[in-house]
Amino acid sequence: MSKFRIVPDIYEFDTFKEFTENFPIDKEDLLVTQRFIYEPFMKGLNLSCKIIFQEEFGNGEPSDVMVDAILKKTKGMSYKRVIAVGGGTVIDISKLLSLKSFESAEEIFDDPSKIIREKELILIPTTCGTGSEVTRSAIITSVQRKTKVRMAYDAYFADAAVLIPQLISTLPYRFFAYSSIDALIHGVESFLSPNATPYTDIFAMAAIRTIVKSFLVIANEGQEKRKDIEKDVLLASNYAGISFGNAGCGAVHALAFPLSGRYHVAHGESNYQFFCEVLRKYYSKNPEGKIKNLCKCLTEILNCNTDNVIDELSNLLNKIWPVKKLRDFGMRENEIKEFAEEVYNELQSVLATSYIPLAKEELEEINRNLY
């Protein structure tokens, strides 16, 4: 029996000001954001809420160190609602800030029974990739464990997910590229997942079609055309989040975990490194399964032959942002096998929703091909 659900209410507003007119913000609210978003879109509104600027507590992916520093800052602070306005780091940290009081990130890593929702939670993404605003997942890097900890619990579902296209206009192009490629990966992996349903397929395919067509606009007409497709890609990211929140992701995400956790590579960028190589492996092992439908869709959009459609997709993505070799991030040759073993031994819950099962040796082969 399959199950499909969309838990947060989803809203869309043209501007942050319009959002505040529908969701009045007061002193009982905690706003978690970043200054480069706050200054142009919120400062002039004279908000009366408490404000946390995430970058004051660390940069990059959300980590236990960052979470613990913010917990220390908010200890004793009274608030009834958390409003997160930012990318995946801000959103995932805010999910934790909506929980009943706890002392450290490590505490809930080791005791999930303490993951209890206490505050109302509103999530407003300013990137077009994570889809985290509609999922029950939070991913926090454990500096001590040198890996990422993925937590998936209903307590992390938002009460409201709000899309405001205005807010992604300040996103540097590099991050726009990585985040939108990440959204494409969410759509593809959830479409190929053995847990996919006809309902998740609707959202996954809508995301895939929209993002690939948007990338063609940028590839053919230049980065300045990004403004014409931002709203579409933001909506597609939300579609992909709904799809993978129900069907899951697979080997691409699993393989990316050690690279991201050990070398602090951004989530979308680390996923991108493995995306097309995993698709090639899937296709070589089972070209007649559901991947055949994916390739047919991509063939129509890219106007190419089925035999080389994955290469054509790779070429398109390289025009959006060039992919690197794993060694370029500092990864060492001995880690080719080590990372594969870590993924195989510790991330079976993620690998379980891969298109087809991959052996430890096949994971190592993918790492080696990309090294």
Backbone torsions as a table, in degrees:
resi	resn	phi	psi	omega
1	MET	NA	127.1	-179.7
2	SER	-94.4	158.5	-179.7
3	LYS	-134.8	142.9	178.6
4	PHE	-140.9	132.9	177.6
5	ARG	-151.8	149.1	171.4
6	ILE	-121.3	109.3	-172.0
7	VAL	-86.7	-52.4	-177.3
8	PRO	-69.7	146.9	164.2
9	ASP	-68.0	139.2	-176.6
10	ILE	-113.4	128.8	-179.3
11	TYR	-124.1	157.9	173.5
12	GLU	-137.3	131.8	176.0
13	PHE	-132.5	152.0	-179.6
14	ASP	-73.4	-34.7	-175.3
15	THR	-136.7	161.4	176.3
16	PHE	-66.6	-34.9	177.5
17	LYS	-58.9	-43.2	178.6
18	GLU	-63.3	-37.8	176.0
19	PHE	-59.1	-46.5	-177.6
20	THR	-66.2	-25.7	177.2
21	GLU	-71.2	-26.2	179.1
22	ASN	-98.7	-25.1	176.9
23	PHE	-125.6	77.9	-177.4
24	PRO	-54.8	133.3	-178.3
25	ILE	-103.7	131.5	-179.2
26	ASP	-135.8	-170.3	-173.7
27	LYS	-67.6	-12.1	178.1
28	GLU	-86.8	2.1	-177.9
29	ASP	-103.2	148.1	171.2
30	LEU	-113.9	116.0	178.1
31	LEU	-96.5	123.3	176.9
32	VAL	-111.9	119.7	-175.5
33	THR	-156.8	-162.4	177.0
34	GLN	-130.5	151.0	-174.4
35	ARG	-60.2	-38.2	-176.2
36	PHE	-68.7	-15.8	173.3
37	ILE	-92.7	-41.0	-177.0
38	TYR	-63.6	-45.9	-172.9
39	GLU	-58.0	-51.5	-177.0
40	PRO	-79.3	-26.4	-169.8
41	PHE	-112.3	-18.2	-173.1
42	MET	-125.3	-32.0	-173.1
43	LYS	-54.2	-42.8	-176.8
44	GLY	-71.5	-6.9	-178.3
45	LEU	-88.8	-5.4	178.0
46	ASN	51.9	54.0	-178.5
47	LEU	-67.5	140.4	-176.9
48	SER	-95.4	5.7	-175.0
49	CYS	-81.4	170.2	170.1
50	LYS	-78.4	145.8	-174.5
51	ILE	-131.4	133.2	171.9
52	ILE	-116.9	125.1	174.4
53	PHE	-96.9	110.7	-171.7
54	GLN	-56.6	-38.9	-173.8
55	GLU	-66.8	-15.7	177.0
56	GLU	-70.7	-11.0	-176.1
57	PHE	-115.8	7.7	177.8
58	GLY	137.9	159.9	-178.8
59	ASN	-114.3	162.7	175.8
60	GLY	87.3	-152.9	-177.0
61	GLU	-65.6	151.7	179.0
62	PRO	-64.4	132.1	-177.8
63	SER	-128.9	165.3	176.7
64	ASP	-63.1	-34.4	178.2
65	VAL	-62.8	-43.9	179.4
66	MET	-64.6	-46.4	-180.0
67	VAL	-60.5	-46.4	-177.3
68	ASP	-63.2	-37.8	178.7
69	ALA	-65.8	-39.8	178.8
70	ILE	-70.1	-37.9	176.5
71	LEU	-59.3	-40.2	178.3
72	LYS	-63.6	-40.1	-180.0
73	LYS	-67.0	-38.5	-174.8
74	THR	-92.1	-2.5	-179.5
75	LYS	-60.0	126.7	-178.4
76	GLY	85.0	-6.9	179.0
77	MET	-78.6	133.6	-178.4
78	SER	-98.0	123.1	175.1
79	TYR	-155.6	149.9	-176.8
80	LYS	-109.2	-15.5	-176.6
81	ARG	-142.6	138.7	175.3
82	VAL	-107.3	126.7	176.7
83	ILE	-117.1	111.6	-178.8
84	ALA	-99.6	126.2	177.1
85	VAL	-127.1	98.4	-177.1
86	GLY	174.1	-167.0	178.3
87	GLY	-85.8	-161.3	-175.4
88	GLY	-59.4	-35.4	179.8
89	THR	-63.4	-50.4	179.6
90	VAL	-62.0	-43.4	-176.5
91	ILE	-67.2	-45.5	-177.9
92	ASP	-67.7	-38.5	176.3
93	ILE	-64.7	-40.4	-179.0
94	SER	-65.5	-31.7	175.0
95	LYS	-59.8	-40.4	178.5
96	LEU	-70.0	-35.7	-179.2
97	LEU	-69.5	-15.1	178.6
98	SER	-86.5	-2.7	-177.5
99	LEU	-82.9	163.5	170.3
100	LYS	-60.0	150.3	-171.9
101	SER	-50.2	133.7	172.3
102	PHE	-145.4	160.5	-169.9
103	GLU	-88.6	-32.1	-175.5
104	SER	-156.8	160.4	177.5
105	ALA	-62.0	-39.2	-179.5
106	GLU	-58.5	-32.0	-179.2
107	GLU	-61.9	-41.3	179.7
108	ILE	-86.4	-19.9	171.1
109	PHE	-60.6	-41.9	-173.9
110	ASP	-89.0	-17.9	-176.6
111	ASP	-140.3	81.8	-178.4
112	PRO	-59.9	-16.6	178.4
113	SER	-63.6	-16.5	179.1
114	LYS	-87.7	0.0	178.3
115	ILE	-84.5	85.4	-175.7
116	ILE	-125.1	122.9	-179.2
117	ARG	-71.5	137.3	179.5
118	GLU	-129.1	-32.2	-176.7
119	LYS	-107.3	154.2	170.2
120	GLU	-68.2	148.1	-173.7
121	LEU	-134.1	123.1	175.8
122	ILE	-119.7	126.0	-176.2
123	LEU	-116.3	126.1	-178.4
124	ILE	-125.7	103.1	-177.2
125	PRO	-74.3	141.7	174.4
126	THR	-114.8	9.2	169.1
127	THR	-122.8	169.3	-177.0
128	CYS	-119.2	56.4	-175.9
129	GLY	-146.0	-47.8	-168.4
130	THR	-68.5	-37.0	-174.4
131	GLY	67.1	8.3	-174.2
132	SER	-64.1	-19.2	-179.3
133	GLU	-65.1	-16.8	-179.1
134	VAL	-120.5	13.0	-178.6
135	THR	-112.3	168.2	178.1
136	ARG	-101.4	22.3	-175.9
137	SER	-111.6	147.8	168.6
138	ALA	-137.2	132.7	-178.5
139	ILE	-119.6	119.3	-177.6
140	ILE	-123.6	131.0	175.8
141	THR	-74.6	129.8	172.9
142	SER	-95.2	108.9	180.0
143	VAL	-62.9	-40.5	-179.0
144	GLN	-63.6	-41.4	-176.6
145	ARG	-88.0	-9.1	-179.6
146	LYS	57.9	40.8	176.8
147	THR	-157.4	175.4	176.6
148	LYS	-95.9	145.4	176.7
149	VAL	-111.5	116.8	179.5
150	ARG	-98.2	122.7	178.4
151	MET	-116.1	126.6	-179.6
152	ALA	-126.0	103.4	-177.9
153	TYR	-143.2	149.0	-179.5
154	ASP	-59.8	-25.5	179.3
155	ALA	-60.8	-19.9	-179.1
156	TYR	-90.5	-0.8	173.3
157	PHE	-68.7	135.5	176.6
158	ALA	-75.8	160.1	169.8
159	ASP	-79.7	-34.9	178.6
160	ALA	-144.5	136.9	172.2
161	ALA	-111.4	129.4	-172.5
162	VAL	-124.2	125.4	178.8
163	LEU	-102.2	123.8	178.6
164	ILE	-131.3	94.8	-175.9
165	PRO	-53.5	-31.5	179.6
166	GLN	-52.7	-34.8	-170.3
167	LEU	-75.4	-19.2	179.8
168	ILE	-89.6	-0.7	-179.4
169	SER	-68.5	-22.9	-179.4
170	THR	-88.6	-4.5	-176.2
171	LEU	-68.3	123.3	176.6
172	PRO	-55.3	145.9	-173.1
173	TYR	-55.3	-39.5	-178.7
174	ARG	-55.2	-44.7	-177.1
175	PHE	-76.4	-31.1	172.3
176	PHE	-60.7	-43.0	-179.5
177	ALA	-63.4	-51.8	-178.2
178	TYR	-63.0	-42.1	-175.8
179	SER	-69.5	-38.6	179.8
180	SER	-72.6	-33.2	173.1
181	ILE	-64.6	-39.3	176.9
182	ASP	-60.3	-41.4	177.6
183	ALA	-62.2	-40.3	176.2
184	LEU	-60.6	-42.9	179.2
185	ILE	-62.4	-41.2	176.5
186	HIS	-58.2	-43.9	179.7
187	GLY	-63.9	-45.4	-177.9
188	VAL	-67.2	-48.0	-177.2
189	GLU	-64.8	-38.4	179.7
190	SER	-72.4	-31.6	176.3
191	PHE	-65.1	-39.0	-177.8
192	LEU	-84.7	-9.9	-175.8
193	SER	-62.6	141.7	174.3
194	PRO	-65.1	-14.4	177.2
195	ASN	-92.8	4.3	179.2
196	ALA	-64.1	150.3	176.9
197	THR	-128.9	169.4	174.9
198	PRO	-56.6	-28.3	-179.6
199	TYR	-75.0	-45.5	178.2
200	THR	-65.9	-32.8	179.1
201	ASP	-61.9	-36.4	179.0
202	ILE	-60.6	-48.5	-178.7
203	PHE	-70.4	-40.0	-179.1
204	ALA	-63.4	-46.8	-177.6
205	MET	-68.6	-34.8	176.6
206	ALA	-63.2	-40.6	178.1
207	ALA	-65.6	-47.2	-177.9
208	ILE	-60.1	-50.8	-178.6
209	ARG	-60.1	-46.1	-176.7
210	THR	-64.0	-45.2	-175.6
211	ILE	-70.7	-44.0	179.9
212	VAL	-63.5	-42.0	177.5
213	LYS	-64.2	-37.2	178.1
214	SER	-66.5	-38.8	177.7
215	PHE	-64.2	-35.2	177.6
216	LEU	-63.3	-36.4	177.7
217	VAL	-61.5	-46.8	-179.6
218	ILE	-67.1	-43.9	-178.6
219	ALA	-62.3	-37.2	-175.6
220	ASN	-89.6	-27.3	-172.2
221	GLU	-120.8	-5.5	175.3
222	GLY	103.4	160.6	-176.6
223	GLN	-63.0	-25.6	-178.9
224	GLU	-65.1	-17.1	178.1
225	LYS	-79.8	-2.9	179.7
226	ARG	-53.1	-39.4	-176.8
227	LYS	-61.2	-24.0	-178.7
228	ASP	-78.6	-18.7	-175.2
229	ILE	-119.4	1.6	-177.2
230	GLU	-57.8	-46.7	-177.7
231	LYS	-63.1	-41.0	179.2
232	ASP	-63.8	-42.8	-177.9
233	VAL	-69.7	-37.0	176.4
234	LEU	-60.8	-43.6	178.6
235	LEU	-66.8	-39.7	178.5
236	ALA	-63.3	-38.0	176.6
237	SER	-60.4	-40.5	177.8
238	ASN	-65.7	-42.9	175.4
239	TYR	-56.7	-46.9	-177.9
240	ALA	-64.3	-36.9	177.0
241	GLY	-62.4	-41.7	177.0
242	ILE	-62.3	-41.5	-178.1
243	SER	-67.5	-52.5	-176.5
244	PHE	-74.2	-21.8	174.9
245	GLY	-65.1	-24.0	177.7
246	ASN	-99.0	-41.6	-173.0
247	ALA	-97.8	-20.6	-179.9
248	GLY	88.2	169.1	173.7
249	CYS	-115.0	174.8	-173.0
250	GLY	-130.6	-132.5	-169.4
251	ALA	-62.6	-31.2	179.4
252	VAL	-60.1	-50.7	-179.9
253	HIS	-65.0	-40.6	-178.8
254	ALA	-61.6	-47.9	-178.8
255	LEU	-63.8	-28.5	-177.1
256	ALA	-76.8	-21.1	-174.1
257	PHE	-57.0	-52.5	-178.2
258	PRO	-63.6	-40.1	179.5
259	LEU	-61.1	-46.7	-178.4
260	SER	-68.3	-42.7	-176.9
261	GLY	-69.5	-40.5	-175.1
262	ARG	-85.7	-35.2	-175.6
263	TYR	-110.4	10.2	173.2
264	HIS	55.8	40.5	176.8
265	VAL	-84.2	135.4	-179.0
266	ALA	-55.9	146.1	-174.4
267	HIS	-52.7	-51.6	-177.9
268	GLY	-64.5	-39.2	179.9
269	GLU	-66.0	-42.1	-179.1
270	SER	-67.4	-38.2	175.7
271	ASN	-62.9	-41.8	-178.6
272	TYR	-57.1	-37.1	-176.5
273	GLN	-58.0	-32.4	-172.2
274	PHE	-102.6	-12.0	-167.1
275	PHE	-55.0	-63.3	-173.1
276	CYS	-69.5	-32.7	178.6
277	GLU	-67.0	-37.7	176.0
278	VAL	-65.6	-41.6	177.5
279	LEU	-60.4	-40.3	178.0
280	ARG	-61.8	-42.1	179.1
281	LYS	-64.9	-44.9	177.1
282	TYR	-56.7	-48.0	-175.3
283	TYR	-65.8	-37.7	-179.3
284	SER	-66.9	-29.6	-177.3
285	LYS	-88.4	-33.6	-177.9
286	ASN	-151.9	75.1	-177.1
287	PRO	-72.1	-14.3	-175.5
288	GLU	-97.4	0.0	178.0
289	GLY	-82.4	-153.4	-174.8
290	LYS	-65.3	-21.5	177.9
291	ILE	-62.1	-23.3	176.9
292	LYS	-61.9	-39.6	178.4
293	ASN	-68.6	-38.2	176.8
294	LEU	-62.5	-46.9	-179.2
295	CYS	-63.7	-35.9	178.1
296	LYS	-63.2	-43.9	177.8
297	CYS	-61.4	-48.1	-178.6
298	LEU	-66.2	-35.6	178.2
299	THR	-60.8	-42.0	179.4
300	GLU	-65.2	-42.1	-178.1
301	ILE	-72.1	-41.5	-175.3
302	LEU	-88.2	-7.8	178.0
303	ASN	55.6	56.0	-178.5
304	CYS	-139.3	-179.2	177.8
305	ASN	-85.1	150.9	179.6
306	THR	-60.3	-35.3	-176.1
307	ASP	-61.8	-28.7	-178.0
308	ASN	-120.3	21.1	-174.0
309	VAL	-66.3	-35.7	179.8
310	ILE	-69.0	-36.9	175.9
311	ASP	-65.1	-38.8	178.7
312	GLU	-66.3	-39.3	176.0
313	LEU	-62.8	-43.9	178.1
314	SER	-59.9	-42.6	178.8
315	ASN	-61.7	-41.4	179.3
316	LEU	-63.8	-46.4	-178.6
317	LEU	-63.6	-34.0	177.6
318	ASN	-67.8	-24.4	174.7
319	LYS	-75.8	-28.6	176.9
320	ILE	-75.9	-45.7	172.7
321	TRP	-161.7	128.2	-176.7
322	PRO	-63.8	134.1	176.6
323	VAL	-78.3	150.9	-179.5
324	LYS	-105.0	174.0	167.4
325	LYS	-89.2	152.4	-179.1
326	LEU	-61.5	-32.8	180.0
327	ARG	-64.7	-23.8	-179.0
328	ASP	-66.3	-18.8	178.5
329	PHE	-91.0	-2.8	-178.0
330	GLY	102.2	-1.3	179.3
331	MET	-61.5	136.5	-178.3
332	ARG	-96.0	156.0	-175.2
333	GLU	-61.6	-35.1	179.9
334	ASN	-67.8	-15.8	-179.9
335	GLU	-83.5	-8.9	175.9
336	ILE	-56.6	-51.3	178.7
337	LYS	-75.4	-40.7	-177.2
338	GLU	-60.3	-45.2	-179.6
339	PHE	-66.3	-39.1	178.8
340	ALA	-61.9	-41.9	179.5
341	GLU	-66.5	-38.9	178.6
342	GLU	-62.8	-45.2	179.4
343	VAL	-62.6	-47.6	-176.4
344	TYR	-65.8	-38.7	-174.5
345	ASN	-83.4	-29.6	-171.2
346	GLU	-114.6	-12.2	-174.3
347	LEU	-122.7	36.2	178.8
348	GLN	-63.6	-28.8	178.9
349	SER	-64.4	-31.3	176.7
350	VAL	-83.0	-43.5	179.0
351	LEU	-61.5	-25.6	-177.3
352	ALA	-62.5	-23.0	179.1
353	THR	-104.3	23.3	170.9
354	SER	-73.0	158.1	178.1
355	TYR	-54.1	-47.3	175.3
356	ILE	-140.5	154.8	178.4
357	PRO	-64.1	142.0	176.3
358	LEU	-120.2	132.4	178.6
359	ALA	-75.0	162.4	178.9
360	LYS	-56.6	-39.5	-179.6
361	GLU	-65.9	-32.3	179.1
362	GLU	-73.3	-35.4	174.8
363	LEU	-64.2	-40.9	177.6
364	GLU	-64.2	-40.3	179.4
365	GLU	-61.7	-42.1	178.8
366	ILE	-61.9	-46.1	177.5
367	ASN	-58.1	-43.8	-177.5
368	ARG	-65.8	-40.8	179.7
369	ASN	-62.3	-30.2	-176.9
370	LEU	-94.9	-8.1	-173.6
371	TYR	-68.5	NA	NA
